[in-house]
Amino acid sequence: MTHLPDWSYRLRTSLVSVAFPSGLTSIGEGAFIGCSALVSINLPASLTSIGNEAFASCSSLTTITLPLPDGLSIGDGAFFDCPLDDEAKAAVRAINFWAVRPPIDAQGHATVPEGLTTITSSAFSDCSSLVSVTLPAGLVSIGSHAFERCSALSSVTLPASLTSIGSHAFERCSALTSITFPASLTSIGSSAFYRCSALSSVTLPASLTSIGSSAFYRCSALSSVTLPASLTSIGSSAFDGCSALSSVTLPAGLTSISRGAFYRCSALSSVTLPASLTSIGSSAFYRCSSLTRATVPDTATLGYTAFDSETTVLRLPPAKMRWYEAVDGALAYKRCRPLLYGWLERAQTRLGSYGPDGAARQRDREEFEGDFAHLALHAD
């Protein structure tokens, strides 16, 4: 035998020792994961590779016979959550930093060395003692679940080189109050900040084009979100249950709001929707009990119960949305209509839109009255 297949001895909790054949060249992914009684291993000199998570969660594994074979490659997480002695950890880490858990000092601080460009998946997951982390200047990506359930992690400064944050990367980091996103960031994965219940404000960078599904799901303290002009889509349930979020201005280039994106945002009383929207998914603003009205382009498709039944939804052509957006906040008050008529007439006159016969002026007045008559009735 030269190759030990993936997952071949997975969860064999009674396995105490293993004798590898002298010609073995590779140990597959997860081959001994969860073998909690395995105490020590002696790797053959012929071995050239150990797969990802090959010995992960071998909670009794303290010893590896050293030195390690020449030319050996070790996959990410190969010895995660193994109580290896210091000498063995150092030998493994010298081959692949991410093969064992990163060290955390007595103050709860971890430093990721310079030269690394990625944080591997689940690198710090469930590290409840992690309070702070220093990331390398050249970091490009943070893998999925990288800091999931790091319950003491309170703040993170992301380097200027970072372009992507993986799915579930900071899920349930319940002490995380702030995070600074770099200008280089282009994507935030699904559930990246899921249930970060202390996160109070977020300013997303100009380079970001999409927000993944459930990215900020139930961030119950999140009261302020600044969305960039570059954003084109918001994933399903992205801000679901953000009960402190009171207002949001969606950028002019946004084309789609997915299912349940702002579902159960009970404090949301004001939302500015762009004329560029082509679709609003089902329940996108459902159970937003403070949202009394919204103006939506008539070219956008609306999913089932996109808005709560108590929300008055006004459908307008995109061109009219742009025309009226400057006075949108006043349109619900009947007493303001004469002032608005006068303002619009002056604007049209300056643009030379009205001829001497008054027909165009009368047409615009009638259209204005028709578009907003129901709002005047609400104000009575």
C-alpha positions as CSV (number, residue, x, y, z in Angstrom):
1,M,0.0,0.0,0.0
2,T,1.3,3.4,-1.0
3,H,-1.8,5.6,-0.3
4,L,-4.1,5.6,2.8
5,P,-7.5,6.7,1.5
6,D,-9.4,9.8,2.7
7,W,-11.5,9.2,5.8
8,S,-10.3,5.6,6.1
9,Y,-10.1,5.4,9.9
10,R,-12.4,8.3,10.7
11,L,-13.8,8.4,14.2
12,R,-12.3,5.0,15.2
13,T,-12.3,6.0,18.9
14,S,-10.9,2.6,20.0
15,L,-7.8,3.0,17.8
16,V,-4.7,3.2,20.2
17,S,-1.8,2.7,17.7
18,V,-1.2,2.3,14.0
19,A,1.7,0.7,12.1
20,F,2.3,2.3,8.7
21,P,3.7,0.2,5.9
22,S,7.3,1.1,4.9
23,G,6.4,2.1,1.4
24,L,3.5,4.4,2.3
25,T,3.7,7.8,0.4
26,S,0.5,9.6,1.3
27,I,-2.1,9.8,4.1
28,G,-5.5,11.0,2.8
29,E,-7.7,13.8,4.0
30,G,-9.3,13.2,7.4
31,A,-7.8,9.6,7.5
32,F,-7.6,9.5,11.3
33,I,-9.9,12.4,12.2
34,G,-11.5,12.0,15.6
35,C,-9.4,8.9,16.7
36,S,-9.5,10.1,20.3
37,A,-7.5,7.2,21.8
38,L,-4.5,7.5,19.4
39,V,-1.5,8.5,21.5
40,S,1.6,8.5,19.2
41,I,2.5,7.9,15.5
42,N,5.7,6.9,13.8
43,L,5.7,8.1,10.2
44,P,7.6,6.1,7.6
45,A,10.6,7.7,5.8
46,S,8.8,7.1,2.4
47,L,5.9,9.4,3.3
48,T,5.6,12.5,1.1
49,S,2.2,14.0,2.0
50,I,-0.3,14.2,4.9
51,G,-3.8,15.4,3.8
52,N,-5.9,18.2,5.3
53,E,-7.3,17.3,8.8
54,A,-5.7,13.9,8.6
55,F,-5.2,13.6,12.4
56,A,-7.5,16.5,13.5
57,S,-9.2,16.1,16.8
58,C,-7.0,13.2,17.9
59,S,-7.4,14.4,21.4
60,S,-4.8,12.1,22.9
61,L,-2.1,12.4,20.3
62,T,0.9,14.0,22.0
63,T,3.9,12.5,20.1
64,I,5.2,12.2,16.6
65,T,8.5,10.4,16.0
66,L,11.0,13.0,14.8
67,P,12.6,14.0,12.6
68,L,9.8,14.2,10.1
69,P,10.5,12.6,6.6
70,D,12.5,14.7,4.2
71,G,10.3,16.5,1.6
72,L,7.1,16.0,3.6
73,S,4.1,18.2,2.8
74,I,1.4,18.6,5.5
75,G,-2.1,19.8,4.8
76,D,-4.1,22.5,6.6
77,G,-5.5,21.4,9.9
78,A,-3.7,18.1,9.8
79,F,-3.1,18.2,13.5
80,F,-5.7,20.7,14.7
81,D,-6.8,20.1,18.3
82,C,-4.1,17.5,18.9
83,P,-2.2,18.1,22.2
84,L,1.2,17.6,20.5
85,D,4.3,18.4,22.6
86,D,6.2,21.6,21.8
87,E,8.9,19.9,19.8
88,A,6.4,18.1,17.5
89,K,4.3,21.3,17.1
90,A,7.4,23.3,16.1
91,A,8.4,20.6,13.5
92,V,5.0,20.5,12.0
93,R,4.5,24.3,12.0
94,A,7.9,24.7,10.2
95,I,6.4,22.8,7.2
96,N,2.9,24.4,7.3
97,F,1.9,27.1,9.8
98,W,-1.7,26.1,9.5
99,A,-1.2,22.4,10.1
100,V,-1.6,23.0,13.9
101,R,-3.6,25.6,15.7
102,P,-2.0,29.1,15.9
103,P,-0.5,29.9,19.3
104,I,-2.5,32.2,21.6
105,D,-0.5,33.9,24.4
106,A,-1.6,34.4,28.1
107,Q,-3.3,37.7,27.2
108,G,-5.4,36.1,24.6
109,H,-3.4,37.5,21.6
110,A,-2.4,35.7,18.5
111,T,-0.1,36.9,15.7
112,V,-0.2,35.5,12.2
113,P,3.3,35.7,10.7
114,E,4.2,38.0,7.9
115,G,4.4,36.3,4.5
116,L,1.2,34.4,4.8
117,T,-1.5,35.5,2.4
118,T,-4.5,33.5,3.6
119,I,-6.0,32.4,6.9
120,T,-7.1,28.8,6.4
121,S,-10.6,27.6,7.0
122,S,-11.4,27.1,10.7
123,A,-8.0,28.4,11.8
124,F,-9.2,29.9,15.0
125,S,-12.7,28.4,15.2
126,D,-14.0,27.9,18.8
127,C,-10.9,29.5,20.3
128,S,-12.8,31.0,23.2
129,S,-9.6,32.5,24.7
130,L,-8.8,34.6,21.6
131,V,-9.2,38.3,22.5
132,S,-7.2,40.0,19.7
133,V,-5.2,39.1,16.6
134,T,-2.5,40.7,14.5
135,L,-2.8,39.9,10.8
136,P,0.0,40.2,8.3
137,A,0.2,43.1,5.9
138,G,0.0,41.0,2.8
139,L,-3.1,39.0,3.8
140,V,-5.5,38.5,0.8
141,S,-8.2,36.2,2.1
142,I,-9.8,34.9,5.3
143,G,-11.1,31.4,4.9
144,S,-14.5,30.0,5.9
145,H,-15.2,29.6,9.6
146,A,-11.8,31.1,10.3
147,F,-12.9,32.9,13.6
148,E,-16.2,31.2,14.1
149,R,-17.4,31.3,17.7
150,C,-14.4,33.2,19.0
151,S,-16.6,34.5,21.8
152,A,-14.0,36.8,23.4
153,L,-12.8,38.5,20.2
154,S,-13.8,42.2,20.5
155,S,-12.2,44.0,17.5
156,V,-10.4,43.2,14.3
157,T,-8.3,45.4,12.1
158,L,-8.1,44.0,8.6
159,P,-5.0,44.7,6.5
160,A,-5.2,46.9,3.4
161,S,-4.5,44.0,1.1
162,L,-7.5,41.9,2.0
163,T,-9.9,41.2,-0.9
164,S,-12.3,38.5,0.5
165,I,-13.9,37.3,3.8
166,G,-15.1,33.7,3.6
167,S,-18.5,32.3,4.6
168,H,-19.1,32.0,8.4
169,A,-15.7,33.7,9.0
170,F,-16.7,35.6,12.1
171,E,-20.0,33.8,12.9
172,R,-21.2,34.1,16.5
173,C,-18.3,36.3,17.6
174,S,-20.6,37.7,20.2
175,A,-18.1,40.2,21.7
176,L,-17.1,41.8,18.4
177,T,-18.2,45.4,18.6
178,S,-16.3,46.9,15.6
179,I,-14.4,45.9,12.5
180,T,-12.7,48.1,9.9
181,F,-13.0,47.0,6.4
182,P,-10.2,47.8,3.9
183,A,-10.8,49.6,0.6
184,S,-9.6,46.5,-1.2
185,L,-12.4,44.2,0.0
186,T,-14.6,42.9,-2.9
187,S,-16.6,40.2,-1.3
188,I,-18.2,39.2,2.1
189,G,-19.3,35.6,2.2
190,S,-22.5,34.1,3.4
191,S,-23.1,34.3,7.2
192,A,-19.7,36.0,7.6
193,F,-20.9,38.0,10.6
194,Y,-23.9,35.8,11.5
195,R,-25.2,36.6,15.0
196,C,-22.4,39.0,15.9
197,S,-24.8,40.4,18.5
198,A,-22.5,43.3,19.7
199,L,-21.6,44.7,16.3
200,S,-23.1,48.2,16.3
201,S,-22.0,49.9,13.0
202,V,-20.6,48.9,9.7
203,T,-19.1,51.0,6.9
204,L,-18.6,48.9,3.8
205,P,-15.8,49.9,1.3
206,A,-16.3,51.3,-2.1
207,S,-14.8,48.2,-3.8
208,L,-17.6,45.9,-2.5
209,T,-20.0,44.6,-5.1
210,S,-22.1,42.0,-3.2
211,I,-23.1,41.1,0.3
212,G,-23.6,37.3,0.8
213,S,-26.7,35.7,2.2
214,S,-27.1,36.0,6.0
215,A,-23.9,38.0,6.1
216,F,-25.2,40.2,9.0
217,Y,-28.0,37.9,10.1
218,R,-29.4,38.9,13.6
219,C,-26.7,41.4,14.4
220,S,-29.2,42.8,16.9
221,A,-27.1,45.8,17.9
222,L,-26.4,47.0,14.4
223,S,-27.9,50.4,14.1
224,S,-25.9,51.9,11.3
225,V,-24.9,50.5,7.9
226,T,-23.2,52.5,5.1
227,L,-23.5,50.8,1.8
228,P,-21.1,51.7,-1.1
229,A,-22.0,53.0,-4.5
230,S,-20.4,49.9,-6.1
231,L,-22.9,47.5,-4.5
232,T,-25.1,45.7,-7.0
233,S,-26.8,42.9,-5.0
234,I,-27.7,42.1,-1.4
235,G,-28.0,38.4,-0.6
236,S,-30.9,36.6,1.0
237,S,-31.4,37.3,4.8
238,A,-28.3,39.6,4.7
239,F,-29.7,41.9,7.4
240,D,-32.5,39.7,8.7
241,G,-33.3,40.4,12.4
242,C,-31.1,43.5,12.6
243,S,-33.6,44.9,15.1
244,A,-31.7,48.1,15.9
245,L,-31.3,49.2,12.2
246,S,-33.5,52.3,11.8
247,S,-32.7,53.6,8.3
248,V,-30.8,52.5,5.2
249,T,-30.0,54.2,2.0
250,L,-29.5,51.8,-0.9
251,P,-27.0,52.9,-3.6
252,A,-28.0,54.1,-7.0
253,G,-26.5,51.1,-8.8
254,L,-28.2,48.4,-6.8
255,T,-30.2,46.0,-9.0
256,S,-31.5,43.3,-6.7
257,I,-32.5,42.8,-3.1
258,S,-32.8,39.1,-2.3
259,R,-35.4,37.2,-0.3
260,G,-35.7,38.3,3.4
261,A,-32.8,40.7,3.1
262,F,-34.2,43.1,5.7
263,Y,-36.8,40.7,7.2
264,R,-37.7,41.5,10.9
265,C,-35.8,44.8,11.0
266,S,-38.4,46.1,13.4
267,A,-36.9,49.6,13.9
268,L,-36.5,50.3,10.2
269,S,-38.6,53.4,9.6
270,S,-36.9,54.8,6.5
271,V,-35.5,53.2,3.3
272,T,-34.4,54.9,0.2
273,L,-34.7,52.5,-2.8
274,P,-32.9,53.3,-6.1
275,A,-34.5,53.6,-9.5
276,S,-32.1,51.0,-10.8
277,L,-33.8,48.2,-8.9
278,T,-35.0,45.3,-11.0
279,S,-36.2,42.9,-8.3
280,I,-37.1,42.8,-4.6
281,G,-37.3,39.2,-3.2
282,S,-40.1,37.7,-1.1
283,S,-40.3,39.0,2.5
284,A,-37.4,41.4,1.8
285,F,-39.0,44.0,4.0
286,Y,-41.6,41.9,5.7
287,R,-42.2,42.4,9.4
288,C,-40.5,45.8,9.3
289,S,-43.2,47.1,11.6
290,S,-41.9,50.7,11.7
291,L,-41.7,51.1,7.9
292,T,-44.9,53.0,6.9
293,R,-44.1,53.7,3.3
294,A,-41.7,53.0,0.5
295,T,-41.3,54.2,-3.1
296,V,-40.4,51.4,-5.6
297,P,-39.7,51.6,-9.3
298,D,-42.6,50.0,-11.3
299,T,-40.0,48.2,-13.4
300,A,-38.9,46.1,-10.4
301,T,-40.5,42.7,-9.7
302,L,-41.9,42.2,-6.2
303,G,-41.7,38.9,-4.5
304,Y,-44.5,37.5,-2.3
305,T,-45.0,39.7,0.8
306,A,-41.9,41.8,-0.1
307,F,-43.4,44.4,2.2
308,D,-45.5,44.2,5.3
309,S,-49.2,44.8,4.8
310,E,-49.0,48.0,6.9
311,T,-46.4,49.5,4.6
312,T,-47.8,51.8,1.8
313,V,-45.9,51.0,-1.4
314,L,-45.9,53.6,-4.1
315,R,-44.9,52.3,-7.6
316,L,-43.3,54.9,-9.9
317,P,-41.5,54.8,-13.2
318,P,-37.7,55.1,-12.6
319,A,-37.6,58.6,-14.3
320,K,-40.2,59.9,-11.9
321,M,-38.4,58.4,-8.9
322,R,-35.4,60.5,-9.8
323,W,-37.6,63.6,-10.3
324,Y,-39.3,63.4,-7.0
325,E,-36.6,61.9,-4.7
326,A,-35.5,65.4,-3.5
327,V,-38.9,66.1,-2.0
328,D,-39.9,62.5,-1.1
329,G,-40.0,63.1,2.6
330,A,-42.7,65.8,2.3
331,L,-45.1,64.2,0.0
332,A,-47.3,62.7,2.7
333,Y,-48.4,66.1,3.9
334,K,-51.2,67.7,2.1
335,R,-50.3,71.2,3.2
336,C,-47.0,71.0,1.3
337,R,-48.5,70.4,-2.1
338,P,-48.8,74.0,-3.2
339,L,-45.2,74.7,-2.3
340,L,-44.1,71.6,-4.2
341,Y,-46.1,72.6,-7.2
342,G,-44.4,76.0,-7.2
343,W,-41.0,74.5,-6.8
344,L,-41.6,72.0,-9.7
345,E,-43.0,74.7,-11.9
346,R,-40.0,77.0,-11.4
347,A,-37.7,74.0,-12.1
348,Q,-39.5,73.2,-15.3
349,T,-39.6,76.9,-16.4
350,R,-35.8,77.2,-15.9
351,L,-35.3,74.2,-18.0
352,G,-37.6,75.7,-20.7
353,S,-40.0,72.8,-20.6
354,Y,-43.2,74.8,-20.5
355,G,-44.6,76.4,-23.6
356,P,-46.8,79.5,-23.8
357,D,-50.1,77.6,-24.0
358,G,-49.9,76.1,-20.5
359,A,-50.8,72.6,-21.6
360,A,-47.6,71.0,-20.4
361,R,-47.9,72.7,-17.0
362,Q,-51.5,71.4,-16.6
363,R,-50.4,67.9,-17.7
364,D,-47.6,67.8,-15.1
365,R,-49.9,69.1,-12.4
366,E,-52.5,66.3,-13.1
367,E,-49.8,63.6,-13.2
368,F,-48.4,64.9,-9.9
369,E,-51.8,64.9,-8.3
370,G,-52.5,61.4,-9.6
371,D,-49.3,60.0,-8.4
372,F,-49.6,61.3,-4.9
373,A,-53.3,61.7,-4.2
374,H,-53.4,58.6,-1.9
375,L,-50.6,60.0,0.2
376,A,-52.6,63.2,0.6
377,L,-55.6,61.1,1.8
378,H,-53.3,59.5,4.4
379,A,-52.4,63.0,5.7
380,D,-56.0,64.0,6.2
